[in-house]
């Protein structure tokens, strides 16, 4: 089976899903993750169904399996905190609609940050998250929600496999609840990614590998257990190239989509500071299994 590798790509009102697929192909990738609107807010524009059909056709022509494509819910949606009941209800209703949007693309996976308890405590937060998910996932069929493993920054919930499992245990519709593992996040939460076999063994014991539906491949700027969540480019952080290559090519994870969310590279162009995606070059490194020590220079030269 071919390596399933891709990255976060853009999704715009003008280009729709076609633009996302074209960007994916330009990186040499065979899967991708996108937000159906801005990651920082819940504003959403109507979906162009004709562009979606065109995108699905383009995917088939280029061997991109839509079953490996992932949508990411916006960061600001917080099911963990119900202090403001109106905000919590808004989050629930937003996610119900976001799943409908995702289904209209033909995509069946939505990554979700579990949320932050903001003083309520993790146990109350876990109850709130599960309560929300039981409303959102009340229909038997539809896209699955993938709870993302978190770094434990601030009052984030989901920093341990046990917390993720406690949420899953309280969700009625088990078929529509899965997990997205983030390598930077679990490092920052205290898991030793350099001993990944042991991490995977623990994940299997606590949650079950059958629940692992996506992996975010990110290096980290931080030492283990820092609880900071600062992504670094592939091979240039504290995890390092060899560690991340072992994760990507792990025998037990062949069928799991791997998605890069590494930082854009800054450069000055036409007198303005701009940022450019590293994914074309990082994916080439991953396929060749060889660290490109000139990564930043090559990216800047390419986008000049």
Residue pairs with C-beta under 8 A, 6 or more apart in sequence:
1 254
1 255
2 30
3 30
3 248
3 249
3 258
3 286
3 287
4 30
4 31
4 65
4 68
4 254
4 255
4 256
4 257
4 258
5 29
5 30
5 31
5 248
5 257
5 258
5 260
5 283
5 286
5 287
6 24
6 27
6 29
6 30
6 31
6 32
6 33
6 68
6 257
6 258
6 259
6 260
6 283
7 24
7 27
7 29
7 32
7 33
7 259
7 260
7 261
7 262
7 277
7 279
7 282
7 283
8 32
8 33
8 34
8 72
8 259
8 260
8 261
9 20
9 23
9 24
9 27
9 32
9 33
9 34
10 19
10 20
10 23
10 34
11 17
11 19
11 20
11 34
11 35
11 36
11 37
12 19
13 45
15 22
15 51
16 47
16 48
16 51
16 52
16 55
17 34
17 51
17 52
17 54
17 55
17 56
17 105
18 51
18 54
18 55
18 58
20 32
20 34
20 55
21 32
21 55
21 58
21 59
21 62
21 64
22 58
23 32
24 30
24 31
24 32
24 64
25 58
25 62
25 64
26 280
27 277
27 279
27 280
27 283
28 280
28 283
28 284
28 287
29 279
29 283
30 62
30 63
30 64
30 65
30 68
31 64
31 65
31 68
31 69
31 70
31 257
31 259
32 64
32 69
32 70
32 259
33 69
33 70
33 71
33 72
33 111
33 214
33 259
33 261
34 69
34 70
34 71
34 72
35 71
35 72
35 73
35 74
36 44
36 47
36 71
36 98
36 101
36 102
36 105
37 43
37 44
37 45
37 74
38 74
39 72
39 74
39 75
40 74
40 75
40 76
41 74
41 76
42 74
42 76
42 77
42 90
42 94
44 97
44 98
44 101
47 101
47 104
47 105
49 104
52 104
52 105
52 106
55 105
56 66
56 106
58 64
59 65
59 66
59 69
66 105
66 106
66 107
67 108
68 257
69 105
69 107
69 109
69 257
70 107
70 109
70 110
70 111
70 146
70 180
70 214
70 257
70 259
71 98
71 101
71 102
71 105
71 107
71 109
71 110
71 111
71 143
72 110
72 111
73 95
73 98
73 110
73 111
73 112
73 113
75 113
77 91
77 94
77 95
77 112
77 113
77 115
78 87
78 88
78 91
78 115
78 116
78 118
79 88
79 91
79 92
79 95
79 114
79 115
79 128
79 129
79 132
79 133
80 114
80 115
80 116
80 117
80 118
80 120
80 125
80 126
80 128
80 129
80 157
81 87
81 88
81 115
81 116
81 117
81 118
81 120
81 125
81 128
82 88
82 120
82 128
83 118
83 120
88 128
88 132
91 132
92 132
92 135
92 136
95 110
95 112
95 132
95 136
95 145
96 135
96 136
98 110
99 110
99 136
99 142
99 143
99 145
102 108
102 109
102 110
102 143
103 142
103 143
107 143
108 143
108 144
109 143
109 144
109 146
109 178
109 213
109 214
110 143
110 144
110 145
110 146
111 146
111 148
111 180
111 214
111 216
112 145
112 146
112 147
112 148
113 148
113 150
113 156
113 158
114 125
114 129
114 147
114 148
114 150
114 156
114 157
114 158
114 163
114 164
114 167
115 125
115 128
115 129
115 156
115 157
115 158
116 125
116 154
116 155
116 156
116 157
117 124
117 125
117 155
117 157
118 155
119 155
120 128
122 157
122 163
125 155
125 157
126 157
126 163
126 166
126 167
126 170
127 170
129 157
129 167
130 167
130 170
130 171
131 170
133 145
133 167
133 171
133 177
134 170
134 171
134 172
134 173
136 145
137 145
137 171
137 172
137 173
137 176
137 177
138 173
140 173
140 175
142 176
143 176
144 175
144 176
144 177
144 178
144 213
145 176
145 177
145 178
146 178
146 179
146 180
146 213
146 214
147 158
147 164
147 167
147 168
147 177
147 178
147 179
147 180
148 158
148 179
148 180
148 181
148 182
148 185
148 216
149 158
149 159
149 161
149 164
149 179
149 180
149 181
149 182
149 185
149 186
149 189
150 156
150 157
150 158
150 159
150 182
150 185
150 189
150 229
151 159
151 182
151 184
151 185
151 188
151 189
151 226
151 227
151 228
151 229
152 159
152 188
152 189
152 190
152 227
153 188
153 227
153 228
153 229
157 163
157 167
158 164
158 167
159 185
159 189
159 190
159 227
160 189
161 202
161 203
161 206
161 207
162 206
164 179
164 206
164 207
165 206
165 207
167 177
168 174
168 177
168 179
168 207
168 211
171 177
177 211
178 211
178 212
178 213
178 214
179 207
179 211
179 212
179 213
180 213
180 214
180 215
180 216
181 203
181 212
181 214
181 215
181 216
182 215
182 216
182 218
182 261
183 193
183 215
183 216
183 217
183 218
183 219
183 220
183 239
183 244
183 247
184 216
184 218
184 219
184 220
184 229
184 230
184 231
184 232
184 237
184 239
185 216
185 218
185 229
186 193
186 199
187 193
187 220
187 222
187 224
187 238
187 239
188 220
188 222
188 224
188 225
188 226
188 227
188 228
188 229
188 230
189 225
189 227
190 224
190 225
191 199
191 202
191 224
192 198
192 199
192 224
193 199
193 224
193 239
193 243
193 247
194 239
194 240
194 243
196 243
196 246
196 247
196 250
200 209
200 250
200 252
200 253
203 209
203 212
209 252
212 253
212 256
213 256
213 257
214 256
214 257
214 258
214 259
215 247
215 248
215 253
215 256
215 257
215 258
215 259
216 259
216 260
216 261
217 234
217 244
217 247
217 248
217 258
217 259
217 260
217 261
217 262
218 231
218 232
218 234
218 260
218 261
218 262
219 231
219 232
219 233
219 234
219 235
219 236
219 237
219 238
219 239
219 240
219 244
219 262
220 226
220 230
220 231
220 232
220 237
220 238
220 239
221 228
221 230
221 231
221 232
221 237
221 238
222 228
222 230
222 238
223 238
224 238
231 237
231 261
231 262
231 263
232 238
232 262
232 263
233 262
233 263
233 265
233 278
233 282
233 295
233 296
234 241
234 244
234 260
234 262
234 278
234 282
234 285
234 286
235 241
235 244
235 285
235 291
235 295
236 295
241 285
241 291
245 286
245 289
247 253
248 258
248 286
249 289
260 278
260 279
260 282
260 283
262 278
262 279
262 282
263 278
264 275
264 276
264 277
264 278
265 275
265 276
265 277
265 278
265 296
265 299
265 300
266 273
266 274
266 275
267 273
267 274
267 275
267 276
267 300
267 303
268 274
269 303
269 304
274 303
276 299
276 300
276 302
276 303
278 295
278 299
280 302
281 292
281 295
281 298
281 299
281 302
282 295
284 292
285 291
285 292
285 295
292 298
